[in-house]
Amino acid sequence: MATRDLLIEIGTEELPPKNLRTLGIALRDGVISGLANHALTHGEVKWFAAPRRLAVLLRDVTEKAEDKAVEVLGPPADRAKDDAGNWTPAAQGFARKQGVEPEALQAIDTPKGIRLGLKQTVAGASTAECLNGIIHSAVTDLPIAKRMRWGASREEFVRPVHWVVALFGSDCAFGEVLGIATGNTTYGHRFHSSGPLTLEQPGDYEALLEGHKVVADFERRQQMIQEQVAVEASALNAQAVVDPDLLDEVTGLVEWPVALTGGFEERFLEVPAEALVSSMKEHQKYFHLVDSDGKLLPNFITISNIESKDPAQVINGNERVIRPRLSDAAFFFQTDKQTTLEARRESLKNIVFQQKLGTVYDKSERVAALAAKIAGAIGANVDEASRAGQLCKSDLATDMVLEFSDMQGVAGYHYALNDGEPAAVAQALQQQYWPRFAGDNLPSGPVATCLALADRLDTLVGIFGIGQPPSGSRDPFALRRASLGVLRILVEGELPLDLAQWVHTAAQGFEPGVIAPDSEGDVVAYMIERFRAWYEDENIAPEVFRSVAALGLTQPLDIQHRVHAVARFTQMSEASSLAAANKRVSNILAKLENNHSLGEVNTGLLAEGAEKALHSELQNVSQGVEALLADDNYAEALAAMAVLQQPVDAFFDDVMVNAEEEALRHNRLNLLKILRDLFLQVADISQLVVSR
C-alpha cells in the first residue's frame, strides 16, 4: 500500500503559554484518532507546539485504507419467496434497504440457519478525501476553555488563525479549515524572519523553521532552556531553581530561547525571599538563583525570544522592569511590620469567610479552640496551638498578601517573628497550608500540625454543614485537597486520631443550628472515600480498600495499616480460597433472620471430622491472632489465619451445613460465624472476590 508523510500545522497569534503543551498533545491525539476512525495507518508521529503554531507530523500515512468485505444478514431464506415463487415483502424490504434488487441477494449459511443476505466489498477510505474532516474534528475537539472570534469570521479558536498547512506528500489543497484554505506555506520567527516559507515535503518542516529561528519541538525547546539556564547559573557559581510549571510556561512564550542573566540591588534581600521569588516568577517569568546553602542571590535568569546584537540592552530592560516590583515588596514589608498580627485581627471581622459561616475572624476563633483541643490529644503545647489559631488569618489583612496572594502564611511567619511571637507559633502560621499539593511537605512541628488539621476540619465541617459539598468538578473551597491533606497528616504523621470524633468536635465549635446534624457522617464518609484514589495511586487493587472500608472504620492511620496488611495477604497462595470461603459464609449467614442470635459451638454436636478439625484450628489460630491484633499487627494476623485454608476447604467439601437436624445445623452455622468474625477483626475479605 502506497504511503506518504503528512504534516498539519495551525498558525495563530500567540497561544496561551500555560496550555501550549496540552494543546499540542491534544492535536496529535485528535489526528491519530481521526485516521484510526477511517482505518488509515501511519508510522512515527511527532507533535510540535510553539507560541504561534500547533503542528503534527506523521510518517508513512497510507494513501488509502484496505477494502473491507461486509456481510449483511436479512430474513431467513425460507421466507424469501412465497408459494408462487414471488419475492416476499420481507425480502423486498431488505433489498431496498441495501440499495439492490432482490435478485442480488444471496443465501448465506449461519449458525442460526440459512439467511438471506448480501456480501459486498466496501472500498477503503482515501486519506486525501478524509483529511479535511479529520483536521476539522481534531481542531474542534481541542481542550479550549474559551474560544474567540476574529474579524468578520464566524470561526472560533483559542486565538486568531492566520495560516493552515495540510501537506500530504506534495499535495496541499484540502479545502478550508477555520475559514482558511490549506496550503504548504508557513512562517518563521516573528522578528528574525520575514515573508512566507514554502514547504516542499512534510519532512522539511522542523529544519526549515529552525533555519528561520523557530524551534517548533516543544520538548527540545524546553531542553534548550534548561541547558542554557544551567550554563548561566554556573557562570555565577549558583544554582537556578527551575519550577516545572514555570518552565512549561516559559517554553510556551518563546520560539527561539536565549537565556540572559540580570541582577538587582542586594538591599532587596532584606525582604522575605518568598516575596522576591513570587515577584520574579509570577510577574516576570524569571528563574531565581540560590547559593550552595539555598540562600537567594540578587540575580535572575530571563529567557528572551530574540537573539539580540546587544544583549546588555535586553538585560538592562529586564532589570528596570523588575526594580519597581521589588521596591513595592520592600515597601509593603516595612509598612506591614509596623502593625502587629494581633492588632490586625480586628479587621478580619470585616472579611466574610462564608455568608452562613461568618467572618474570617469567626473562623480564626473556631480554629484556635479546635487546634487547642487537638494539641491536648497529641501532646502539643495547647497555649501555642491556640495562639497560632488566633493569628492564622491575620496576614490576609496585610498589604504584602493583598499584592502577593501566594505569600499567605509565609508573610504571617515573618510578621509573627517580628512581633516576638513564639517560634512554634510563627512556624505554624507558615505551615498551616501544608501540604498544598500532592507530594508537598507536611507540617514539621506539633503546633503546626494542630493548626493545619484544625483549619481544614473547620472548613470541611462548615461547608458540608450548610449543604454545599463538592459536586462534579465544582469545589470552590478545595475540600478534596483539604481532605487529602488531613489524611496525609494523620497517616504519614502516624497520629491515631479518629475522624468521626474530631469532625464532631469541630461541629460543636459553630453556633447552634448552623451545622446540619446529619452532615457529620457525610463529612467523614467523604474524607474516607478520598482513600480510594490514594490507594489507586499506590497500585493497590480497589477491592482491597473495599474490604477494609466495609468495616466502617474512621481512623485513617488504622485504615492504612489494615489496607496494606490485606494487600500483602492477597499475595499469599491461600488468599483466593479463603476470600471465596468468606464470601460463601457471608451469603449463608445473610440469609438468616437472626444472624446475631448465633452462639457458641457445642463440641458435642461436632459429628464430622472436617468440622472437628476446623473448630480445633480456629481455637488455635484465635489465641495467636488475639495477641497480634492487640498490637495492631494486622499483616501477621492475616498470615496466621492463612493456615485455615485447608480445614475450611475440607469443611465445605465434606460437611452439609444445612443439615436437616436443627441443632446440628445451628451448631455448624455458629462455627462459620466464628470463622467470619475472626477475619472481620481485620477486614471483610469476602470483598476480595472479584466478579468477572
C-alpha positions as CSV (number, residue, x, y, z in Angstrom):
1,M,0.0,0.0,0.0
2,A,1.4,3.4,-1.0
3,T,2.2,5.8,1.8
4,R,3.2,9.5,2.2
5,D,4.2,11.7,5.1
6,L,1.6,14.1,6.5
7,L,2.1,17.5,8.1
8,I,-0.7,19.6,9.7
9,E,0.0,23.0,11.1
10,I,-2.3,25.6,12.6
11,G,-0.6,29.1,12.5
12,T,-2.0,31.6,15.0
13,E,-1.5,34.7,17.1
14,E,0.4,33.9,20.3
15,L,-1.2,31.0,22.1
16,P,-1.8,30.7,25.9
17,P,1.6,29.6,27.2
18,K,0.3,27.6,30.1
19,N,-1.8,25.4,27.9
20,L,0.6,25.0,25.0
21,R,1.8,21.6,25.8
22,T,-1.7,20.3,26.4
23,L,-3.0,21.7,23.1
24,G,0.0,20.3,21.1
25,I,-0.6,16.8,22.5
26,A,-4.3,17.0,22.0
27,L,-3.9,17.9,18.3
28,R,-1.7,15.0,17.9
29,D,-4.1,12.6,19.6
30,G,-7.0,14.1,17.6
31,V,-5.4,13.5,14.2
32,I,-4.3,10.0,15.2
33,S,-7.8,9.2,16.3
34,G,-9.3,10.6,13.1
35,L,-7.1,8.4,10.9
36,A,-7.9,5.4,13.0
37,N,-11.6,6.0,12.6
38,H,-11.1,5.6,8.8
39,A,-8.8,2.6,9.2
40,L,-5.9,4.6,7.9
41,T,-2.5,3.5,9.2
42,H,0.7,5.5,9.8
43,G,4.2,5.3,11.2
44,E,6.1,7.5,13.6
45,V,4.3,10.6,15.0
46,K,5.7,13.8,16.3
47,W,3.9,16.8,17.7
48,F,5.0,20.4,17.8
49,A,3.9,23.4,19.8
50,A,5.4,26.9,19.7
51,P,3.9,30.3,20.6
52,R,2.4,30.8,17.1
53,R,1.8,27.3,15.9
54,L,0.4,23.8,16.7
55,A,1.5,21.0,14.4
56,V,1.8,17.3,14.0
57,L,4.0,15.3,11.6
58,L,3.0,11.7,10.7
59,R,5.3,9.4,8.8
60,D,4.2,6.8,6.2
61,V,0.4,7.5,6.2
62,T,-1.3,5.1,3.9
63,E,-3.0,6.8,0.9
64,K,-6.0,4.5,1.1
65,A,-7.4,2.1,3.7
66,E,-7.8,-1.5,2.7
67,D,-11.0,-2.6,1.1
68,K,-13.3,-4.4,3.5
69,A,-15.6,-7.4,2.9
70,V,-19.0,-6.7,4.5
71,E,-21.7,-9.3,5.1
72,V,-25.3,-8.1,5.9
73,L,-27.9,-10.6,7.0
74,G,-31.6,-10.3,6.4
75,P,-34.6,-12.6,7.0
76,P,-34.5,-16.4,6.9
77,A,-34.0,-17.7,3.4
78,D,-37.2,-19.9,3.6
79,R,-39.2,-16.7,3.9
80,A,-37.6,-15.0,0.9
81,K,-40.3,-16.2,-1.6
82,D,-44.0,-17.1,-1.3
83,D,-45.6,-20.3,-2.7
84,A,-45.9,-18.7,-6.1
85,G,-42.1,-18.0,-6.2
86,N,-42.5,-14.2,-5.8
87,W,-40.3,-12.2,-3.5
88,T,-41.9,-11.7,-0.1
89,P,-42.3,-8.1,1.3
90,A,-39.6,-9.0,3.9
91,A,-37.1,-9.8,1.2
92,Q,-38.1,-6.8,-0.9
93,G,-37.8,-4.5,2.1
94,F,-34.3,-5.9,3.0
95,A,-33.1,-5.5,-0.6
96,R,-34.5,-2.0,-0.8
97,K,-32.7,-1.1,2.4
98,Q,-29.4,-2.3,0.9
99,G,-30.0,-0.4,-2.3
100,V,-30.1,-3.5,-4.6
101,E,-32.6,-5.6,-6.4
102,P,-33.8,-8.8,-4.6
103,E,-32.0,-10.9,-7.3
104,A,-28.7,-9.6,-6.0
105,L,-29.3,-11.2,-2.5
106,Q,-27.6,-14.5,-1.6
107,A,-28.4,-17.4,0.7
108,I,-25.8,-17.4,3.5
109,D,-25.3,-20.3,5.9
110,T,-25.1,-19.1,9.5
111,P,-25.2,-20.8,12.9
112,K,-28.8,-19.9,13.1
113,G,-29.7,-21.3,9.8
114,I,-29.7,-20.1,6.2
115,R,-30.4,-16.4,5.9
116,L,-31.0,-14.1,3.1
117,G,-28.0,-11.7,2.9
118,L,-25.7,-9.5,0.9
119,K,-21.9,-9.8,0.6
120,Q,-20.2,-6.6,-0.6
121,T,-16.7,-5.2,-0.7
122,V,-16.6,-1.7,0.7
123,A,-13.8,0.5,-0.7
124,G,-11.3,1.7,1.9
125,A,-11.3,5.4,2.8
126,S,-9.0,7.8,0.9
127,T,-6.7,9.9,3.1
128,A,-6.9,12.8,0.7
129,E,-10.7,12.7,0.8
130,C,-10.9,12.3,4.6
131,L,-8.2,14.8,5.6
132,N,-10.3,17.9,5.8
133,G,-12.8,16.2,8.1
134,I,-10.0,14.7,10.2
135,I,-8.4,18.1,10.7
136,H,-11.7,19.8,11.4
137,S,-12.6,17.2,14.1
138,A,-9.2,17.4,15.7
139,V,-9.3,21.2,15.9
140,T,-12.9,21.2,17.2
141,D,-12.1,18.7,20.0
142,L,-9.1,20.6,21.4
143,P,-9.5,21.3,25.1
144,I,-10.1,25.1,24.8
145,A,-11.9,26.6,27.8
146,K,-12.9,29.8,26.0
147,R,-12.9,30.2,22.2
148,M,-12.8,33.6,20.4
149,R,-13.8,35.0,17.0
150,W,-11.8,37.5,15.0
151,G,-12.6,39.9,12.2
152,A,-15.9,39.2,10.3
153,S,-15.4,35.4,10.5
154,R,-17.8,33.1,12.4
155,E,-15.0,30.6,13.0
156,E,-13.8,30.1,16.6
157,F,-10.5,29.1,18.0
158,V,-8.3,29.9,21.0
159,R,-6.5,32.6,19.1
160,P,-7.0,34.2,15.6
161,V,-5.7,31.8,12.9
162,H,-3.5,33.2,10.1
163,W,-2.5,30.1,8.1
164,V,-3.2,26.4,7.9
165,V,-0.7,23.8,6.5
166,A,-2.0,20.4,5.3
167,L,0.7,18.8,3.4
168,F,0.2,15.1,2.3
169,G,3.3,14.2,0.4
170,S,3.4,17.1,-2.1
171,D,-0.3,17.8,-2.1
172,C,-1.7,20.6,-0.1
173,A,-5.1,21.6,-1.4
174,F,-7.6,20.0,1.0
175,G,-10.3,22.7,1.4
176,E,-10.7,25.2,4.2
177,V,-10.0,24.8,7.9
178,L,-11.2,27.5,10.3
179,G,-12.1,29.6,7.3
180,I,-8.6,29.4,5.7
181,A,-7.6,27.4,2.7
182,T,-5.0,24.8,3.4
183,G,-1.6,25.1,1.8
184,N,2.1,24.5,2.1
185,T,3.1,27.9,3.4
186,T,4.3,28.5,6.9
187,Y,6.1,31.4,8.6
188,G,9.3,31.7,10.7
189,H,10.1,33.8,13.7
190,R,8.1,37.0,14.1
191,F,11.2,39.2,14.3
192,H,14.1,37.1,12.9
193,S,12.2,36.0,9.8
194,S,10.1,37.8,7.2
195,G,7.7,36.6,4.5
196,P,6.2,33.1,3.8
197,L,8.2,29.9,3.8
198,T,7.3,27.2,1.3
199,L,7.3,23.5,2.4
200,E,8.1,21.1,-0.4
201,Q,7.7,17.9,1.8
202,P,6.4,17.3,5.3
203,G,9.8,16.1,6.5
204,D,11.3,19.5,5.7
205,Y,9.2,21.2,8.4
206,E,11.4,21.2,11.5
207,A,14.7,22.0,9.7
208,L,13.1,24.8,7.6
209,L,11.7,26.5,10.7
210,E,14.9,26.2,12.7
211,G,16.7,27.9,9.8
212,H,14.3,30.8,10.4
213,K,14.8,30.9,14.2
214,V,11.8,28.8,15.3
215,V,12.4,25.6,17.4
216,A,9.0,24.0,16.8
217,D,9.6,21.0,19.0
218,F,8.3,21.9,22.5
219,E,10.3,19.2,24.3
220,R,13.5,20.2,22.5
221,R,12.9,23.9,23.1
222,Q,12.4,23.2,26.8
223,Q,15.6,21.2,27.0
224,M,17.5,24.1,25.4
225,I,16.1,26.4,28.0
226,Q,17.2,24.1,30.9
227,E,20.7,23.7,29.4
228,Q,21.1,27.5,28.9
229,V,19.8,28.3,32.4
230,A,22.3,25.8,33.9
231,V,25.1,27.4,32.0
232,E,24.1,30.9,33.1
233,A,23.9,29.8,36.7
234,S,27.2,28.0,36.6
235,A,28.9,31.3,35.5
236,L,27.9,32.7,38.9
237,N,28.7,29.6,40.9
238,A,25.0,29.4,41.6
239,Q,22.1,27.1,41.2
240,A,18.9,28.0,39.3
241,V,15.6,27.0,40.8
242,V,13.6,25.7,37.8
243,D,9.9,25.2,38.7
244,P,8.3,22.7,36.3
245,D,5.2,24.8,35.8
246,L,7.2,28.0,35.2
247,L,9.5,26.1,32.8
248,D,6.4,24.9,30.8
249,E,5.1,28.5,30.7
250,V,8.3,30.0,29.6
251,T,8.7,27.3,26.9
252,G,5.3,28.4,25.6
253,L,6.4,32.0,25.5
254,V,9.4,31.8,23.2
255,E,10.2,30.4,19.7
256,W,13.9,30.9,19.9
257,P,15.1,30.8,23.5
258,V,18.1,32.9,24.6
259,A,19.0,32.9,28.3
260,L,20.3,36.1,29.9
261,T,21.3,36.9,33.4
262,G,20.3,40.0,35.2
263,G,20.6,41.3,38.8
264,F,19.0,43.6,41.4
265,E,20.3,45.6,44.4
266,E,21.3,43.5,47.4
267,R,19.2,45.7,49.7
268,F,16.1,43.9,48.4
269,L,17.4,40.7,50.1
270,E,16.1,42.1,53.4
271,V,12.6,41.4,52.1
272,P,11.4,37.8,52.6
273,A,12.8,35.7,49.8
274,E,9.4,34.2,49.1
275,A,8.1,37.7,48.1
276,L,11.0,38.3,45.8
277,V,10.7,34.9,44.2
278,S,6.9,35.5,43.8
279,S,7.5,38.8,42.0
280,M,10.2,37.4,39.7
281,K,8.3,34.2,38.9
282,E,4.7,35.2,38.7
283,H,5.1,38.7,37.1
284,Q,8.3,38.5,35.1
285,K,8.7,34.7,34.4
286,Y,12.3,34.8,35.7
287,F,14.2,31.9,37.2
288,H,15.8,32.8,40.5
289,L,19.2,31.8,41.7
290,V,20.4,30.5,45.1
291,D,23.8,29.7,46.5
292,S,25.1,26.3,47.8
293,D,23.2,26.9,51.1
294,G,19.9,27.6,49.3
295,K,20.1,31.3,50.0
296,L,18.5,33.7,47.5
297,L,21.0,35.6,45.4
298,P,20.4,39.1,43.8
299,N,20.3,37.7,40.3
300,F,17.8,36.2,37.9
301,I,17.7,34.5,34.6
302,T,15.3,35.5,31.9
303,I,14.5,33.8,28.6
304,S,14.5,36.2,25.7
305,N,12.6,35.4,22.4
306,I,15.2,37.2,20.3
307,E,18.9,36.9,19.7
308,S,19.9,40.5,20.3
309,K,23.1,42.1,18.9
310,D,23.3,44.0,22.2
311,P,22.2,41.6,25.0
312,A,23.2,44.2,27.6
313,Q,20.3,46.3,26.5
314,V,17.8,43.5,26.9
315,I,19.2,42.7,30.3
316,N,19.0,46.3,31.3
317,G,15.4,46.5,30.3
318,N,14.5,43.5,32.4
319,E,16.3,44.9,35.4
320,R,14.4,48.2,35.0
321,V,11.1,46.3,34.9
322,I,11.7,44.2,38.0
323,R,13.1,47.0,40.2
324,P,9.6,48.7,40.8
325,R,8.1,45.3,41.7
326,L,10.8,44.6,44.2
327,S,10.5,48.1,45.6
328,D,6.8,47.5,46.2
329,A,7.6,44.3,48.0
330,A,10.1,46.1,50.2
331,F,7.7,48.9,51.0
332,F,4.9,46.5,51.9
333,F,7.2,44.5,54.1
334,Q,8.4,47.5,56.1
335,T,4.9,49.0,56.3
336,D,3.2,45.8,57.4
337,K,5.7,45.3,60.3
338,Q,4.5,48.5,61.9
339,T,1.2,46.8,62.8
340,T,1.1,43.5,64.8
341,L,-0.8,40.5,63.7
342,E,-2.8,40.7,66.9
343,A,-3.8,44.3,66.0
344,R,-4.9,43.2,62.6
345,R,-7.4,40.6,64.0
346,E,-10.0,43.3,64.3
347,S,-10.0,44.0,60.6
348,L,-10.8,40.3,60.0
349,K,-14.3,41.0,61.3
350,N,-14.9,42.8,58.0
351,I,-13.9,39.9,55.8
352,V,-16.6,37.3,55.1
353,F,-15.4,33.7,55.1
354,Q,-18.8,32.4,54.0
355,Q,-22.1,34.1,54.5
356,K,-23.6,31.4,56.7
357,L,-20.4,30.6,58.5
358,G,-19.4,34.1,59.5
359,T,-16.3,36.2,59.1
360,V,-12.6,35.2,58.9
361,Y,-12.4,36.4,62.5
362,D,-15.1,33.9,63.5
363,K,-13.2,31.2,61.7
364,S,-9.9,32.0,63.4
365,E,-11.7,31.8,66.8
366,R,-13.1,28.3,65.9
367,V,-9.7,27.2,64.6
368,A,-8.0,28.4,67.7
369,A,-10.3,26.4,70.0
370,L,-10.1,23.3,67.9
371,A,-6.3,23.4,67.5
372,A,-6.0,23.7,71.3
373,K,-8.1,20.5,71.7
374,I,-6.1,18.6,69.1
375,A,-2.9,19.8,70.9
376,G,-4.2,18.3,74.1
377,A,-4.8,15.0,72.3
378,I,-1.4,14.6,70.7
379,G,0.7,16.2,73.4
380,A,1.5,19.5,71.7
381,N,1.6,22.9,73.5
382,V,-2.0,23.9,74.0
383,D,-1.4,27.6,74.5
384,E,0.8,27.9,71.4
385,A,-1.7,26.0,69.3
386,S,-4.5,28.3,70.5
387,R,-2.4,31.4,69.8
388,A,-1.5,30.1,66.3
389,G,-5.2,29.6,65.6
390,Q,-6.0,33.2,66.7
391,L,-3.3,34.7,64.4
392,C,-3.5,32.2,61.5
393,K,-5.5,34.5,59.2
394,S,-4.2,37.9,60.3
395,D,-1.8,38.2,57.4
396,L,-4.8,38.3,55.0
397,A,-5.2,41.9,56.1
398,T,-1.6,42.9,55.2
399,D,-0.5,44.7,52.0
400,M,2.0,42.0,51.3
401,V,-0.6,39.3,50.9
402,L,-3.0,41.6,49.1
403,E,-0.3,42.2,46.5
404,F,1.2,38.7,46.5
405,S,-1.5,36.2,47.3
406,D,0.9,33.2,47.4
407,M,2.5,34.9,50.5
408,Q,-0.4,33.7,52.7
409,G,1.2,32.0,55.7
410,V,4.7,33.0,54.7
411,A,4.0,36.6,55.5
412,G,2.4,35.6,58.7
413,Y,5.6,33.7,59.7
414,H,7.8,36.7,59.2
415,Y,5.5,39.1,60.9
416,A,5.0,36.8,63.8
417,L,8.7,36.7,64.4
418,N,8.9,40.4,64.1
419,D,6.1,40.7,66.7
420,G,8.0,38.4,69.2
421,E,5.6,35.5,69.0
422,P,7.0,32.0,69.9
423,A,8.9,30.3,67.2
424,A,6.5,27.4,67.1
425,V,3.6,29.8,66.5
426,A,5.4,31.5,63.7
427,Q,6.2,28.1,62.2
428,A,2.6,27.1,62.4
429,L,1.5,30.2,60.6
430,Q,3.9,29.4,57.8
431,Q,3.0,25.7,57.5
432,Q,-0.8,25.9,58.1
433,Y,-1.5,25.3,54.4
434,W,1.0,22.4,54.0
435,P,0.6,20.1,52.2
436,R,-0.5,22.4,49.4
437,F,-0.4,19.8,46.7
438,A,0.4,16.1,46.1
439,G,3.9,15.3,47.4
440,D,4.3,18.6,49.2
441,N,5.9,18.7,52.7
442,L,3.8,18.1,55.8
443,P,3.8,20.5,58.7
444,S,7.0,19.8,60.6
445,G,6.1,20.8,64.2
446,P,3.3,19.6,66.5
447,V,1.8,23.1,66.8
448,A,1.8,23.5,63.0
449,T,0.2,20.1,62.7
450,C,-2.6,21.0,65.1
451,L,-3.2,24.2,63.2
452,A,-3.2,22.5,59.8
453,L,-5.7,19.9,60.9
454,A,-8.0,22.4,62.7
455,D,-8.1,24.8,59.7
456,R,-9.1,22.0,57.3
457,L,-11.6,20.3,59.6
458,D,-13.3,23.6,60.3
459,T,-13.7,24.3,56.6
460,L,-14.9,20.8,55.8
461,V,-17.4,20.6,58.6
462,G,-18.7,24.1,57.9
463,I,-19.2,23.8,54.1
464,F,-20.8,20.3,54.4
465,G,-22.8,21.5,57.3
466,I,-24.5,24.3,55.3
467,G,-25.2,21.8,52.4
468,Q,-22.6,22.9,49.9
469,P,-20.4,19.8,49.4
470,P,-18.4,19.5,46.2
471,S,-20.3,18.4,43.1
472,G,-18.7,17.2,39.9
473,S,-15.7,19.4,39.1
474,R,-17.1,22.2,41.3
475,D,-15.1,22.5,44.5
476,P,-14.7,26.2,45.3
477,F,-13.4,25.6,48.9
478,A,-10.9,22.9,47.7
479,L,-12.5,20.3,50.0
480,R,-10.9,17.5,48.1
481,R,-7.4,18.9,48.7
482,A,-8.3,19.6,52.3
483,S,-9.4,16.0,52.9
484,L,-6.3,14.6,51.4
485,G,-4.3,17.0,53.5
486,V,-5.9,15.7,56.7
487,L,-5.4,12.1,55.6
488,R,-1.7,12.6,54.8
489,I,-1.1,14.4,58.1
490,L,-2.7,11.7,60.1
491,V,-1.3,8.7,58.2
492,E,2.2,9.9,57.5
493,G,2.5,11.7,60.8
494,E,1.3,8.5,62.5
495,L,-1.4,10.2,64.5
496,P,-4.1,7.8,65.7
497,L,-6.9,10.3,65.7
498,D,-10.5,9.3,64.9
499,L,-12.1,11.4,62.2
500,A,-15.7,10.9,63.5
501,Q,-14.6,12.2,66.9
502,W,-12.8,15.3,65.6
503,V,-15.5,16.1,63.0
504,H,-18.0,16.1,65.8
505,T,-15.7,18.3,67.9
506,A,-15.3,20.7,65.0
507,A,-19.0,20.9,64.5
508,Q,-19.5,21.9,68.2
509,G,-17.4,25.0,67.5
510,F,-20.1,26.6,65.3
511,E,-23.1,28.5,66.6
512,P,-26.2,26.2,67.3
513,G,-28.3,25.5,64.3
514,V,-25.6,26.3,61.7
515,I,-24.4,22.8,61.1
516,A,-27.0,20.3,59.9
517,P,-27.0,17.4,62.4
518,D,-26.8,14.7,59.8
519,S,-23.8,16.3,57.9
520,E,-21.1,15.0,60.2
521,G,-21.4,11.5,58.8
522,D,-21.3,12.9,55.3
523,V,-18.0,14.7,56.1
524,V,-16.4,11.5,57.4
525,A,-17.6,9.4,54.5
526,Y,-16.4,11.9,52.0
527,M,-12.9,12.0,53.6
528,I,-12.6,8.3,53.9
529,E,-13.6,8.0,50.2
530,R,-10.5,10.0,49.3
531,F,-8.5,6.9,50.3
532,R,-9.9,5.2,47.1
533,A,-7.8,7.4,44.8
534,W,-4.9,7.3,47.3
535,Y,-4.6,3.6,47.0
536,E,-5.1,3.5,43.3
537,D,-2.0,5.7,43.1
538,E,-0.2,3.1,45.1
539,N,-1.4,0.4,42.7
540,I,-3.4,-1.3,45.4
541,A,-6.5,-3.1,44.0
542,P,-9.8,-1.4,44.7
543,E,-11.2,-4.5,46.3
544,V,-8.5,-4.3,49.0
545,F,-9.7,-0.9,50.1
546,R,-13.4,-2.1,49.9
547,S,-12.6,-5.0,52.2
548,V,-11.4,-2.5,54.9
549,A,-14.0,0.2,54.1
550,A,-16.7,-2.4,54.7
551,L,-15.9,-2.3,58.4
552,G,-17.0,1.4,58.6
553,L,-13.7,2.4,60.3
554,T,-13.0,6.1,60.8
555,Q,-9.4,6.2,62.0
556,P,-7.2,6.9,58.9
557,L,-4.0,5.5,60.4
558,D,-5.7,2.3,61.3
559,I,-7.3,2.0,57.9
560,Q,-3.8,2.5,56.3
561,H,-2.4,-0.4,58.4
562,R,-5.2,-2.7,57.5
563,V,-5.2,-1.9,53.8
564,H,-1.5,-2.6,53.5
565,A,-1.9,-5.8,55.5
566,V,-4.7,-7.0,53.2
567,A,-2.7,-6.1,50.2
568,R,0.1,-8.3,51.5
569,F,-2.4,-11.1,52.3
570,T,-3.7,-11.1,48.7
571,Q,-0.2,-12.1,47.5
572,M,-0.4,-15.3,49.6
573,S,-1.5,-18.5,47.8
574,E,-4.2,-19.1,50.4
575,A,-5.9,-15.7,49.9
576,S,-8.1,-16.6,47.0
577,S,-9.6,-19.7,48.5
578,L,-10.2,-18.0,51.9
579,A,-11.8,-15.0,50.3
580,A,-14.1,-17.2,48.4
581,A,-14.9,-19.2,51.5
582,N,-15.7,-15.9,53.4
583,K,-17.9,-14.9,50.6
584,R,-19.8,-18.1,50.8
585,V,-20.1,-17.9,54.6
586,S,-21.3,-14.3,54.3
587,N,-24.0,-15.3,51.9
588,I,-25.1,-18.2,54.1
589,L,-25.3,-16.0,57.2
590,A,-27.0,-13.2,55.4
591,K,-30.0,-15.4,54.8
592,L,-30.6,-16.0,58.5
593,E,-33.3,-13.8,60.1
594,N,-31.5,-13.6,63.4
595,N,-27.8,-13.6,62.5
596,H,-26.8,-12.2,65.8
597,S,-28.6,-14.9,67.8
598,L,-26.0,-17.4,66.8
599,G,-23.9,-18.5,69.8
600,E,-21.1,-20.8,71.0
601,V,-20.2,-24.0,69.3
602,N,-21.3,-27.2,71.1
603,T,-18.4,-29.5,70.7
604,G,-20.6,-32.4,71.5
605,L,-22.5,-31.8,68.3
606,L,-19.4,-31.8,66.0
607,A,-20.1,-35.0,64.1
608,E,-17.9,-34.9,61.0
609,G,-14.1,-35.0,61.1
610,A,-13.8,-31.9,58.9
611,E,-15.9,-29.7,61.2
612,K,-13.9,-31.0,64.2
613,A,-10.7,-30.1,62.5
614,L,-11.9,-26.7,61.6
615,H,-13.1,-26.0,65.1
616,S,-9.8,-27.1,66.6
617,E,-7.8,-25.0,64.1
618,L,-10.0,-22.0,64.8
619,Q,-9.3,-22.3,68.5
620,N,-5.6,-22.5,68.0
621,V,-5.5,-19.6,65.5
622,S,-7.7,-17.3,67.6
623,Q,-5.4,-17.4,70.5
624,G,-2.4,-16.3,68.5
625,V,-4.4,-13.8,66.4
626,E,-5.8,-12.1,69.6
627,A,-2.3,-11.1,70.7
628,L,-1.3,-9.8,67.3
629,L,-4.4,-7.7,66.9
630,A,-3.8,-6.2,70.4
631,D,-0.6,-4.7,68.8
632,D,-2.5,-3.8,65.6
633,N,-0.2,-6.3,63.8
634,Y,-2.8,-7.0,61.0
635,A,-0.4,-8.4,58.5
636,E,0.9,-11.1,60.8
637,A,-2.7,-11.8,62.0
638,L,-3.8,-12.4,58.4
639,A,-0.8,-14.6,57.8
640,A,-1.7,-16.6,60.9
641,M,-5.2,-17.0,59.6
642,A,-4.0,-18.3,56.3
643,V,-3.4,-21.8,57.8
644,L,-7.2,-22.1,57.9
645,Q,-7.4,-22.5,54.2
646,Q,-7.2,-26.3,54.1
647,P,-9.6,-27.0,57.0
648,V,-12.1,-24.5,55.6
649,D,-11.9,-26.1,52.1
650,A,-12.3,-29.6,53.7
651,F,-15.3,-28.4,55.7
652,F,-17.2,-27.2,52.6
653,D,-16.2,-30.3,50.7
654,D,-17.3,-32.8,53.4
655,V,-19.9,-31.2,55.6
656,M,-23.5,-30.4,54.9
657,V,-24.1,-27.0,56.6
658,N,-27.9,-27.0,56.2
659,A,-28.4,-30.3,57.9
660,E,-32.0,-31.4,58.5
661,E,-31.5,-31.6,62.2
662,E,-31.9,-28.1,63.6
663,A,-29.4,-28.4,66.4
664,L,-26.7,-29.7,64.1
665,R,-27.4,-27.0,61.5
666,H,-27.2,-24.2,64.1
667,N,-24.0,-25.6,65.5
668,R,-22.4,-25.5,62.1
669,L,-23.6,-22.0,61.5
670,N,-22.1,-21.0,64.8
671,L,-18.8,-22.4,63.6
672,L,-19.0,-20.5,60.4
673,K,-19.8,-17.3,62.2
674,I,-16.7,-17.7,64.4
675,L,-14.7,-18.1,61.2
676,R,-16.2,-15.0,59.7
677,D,-15.9,-12.9,62.8
678,L,-12.2,-13.8,63.1
679,F,-11.4,-12.3,59.7
680,L,-13.7,-9.3,60.3
681,Q,-11.4,-8.2,63.1
682,V,-9.1,-7.1,60.2
683,A,-11.2,-6.8,57.1
684,D,-14.1,-8.2,55.2
685,I,-12.0,-10.4,52.9
686,S,-15.2,-11.6,51.1
687,Q,-14.9,-8.3,49.2
688,L,-11.7,-9.6,47.6
689,V,-13.8,-11.9,45.4
690,V,-14.0,-10.0,42.1
691,S,-16.8,-10.8,39.8
692,R,-15.7,-11.3,36.2
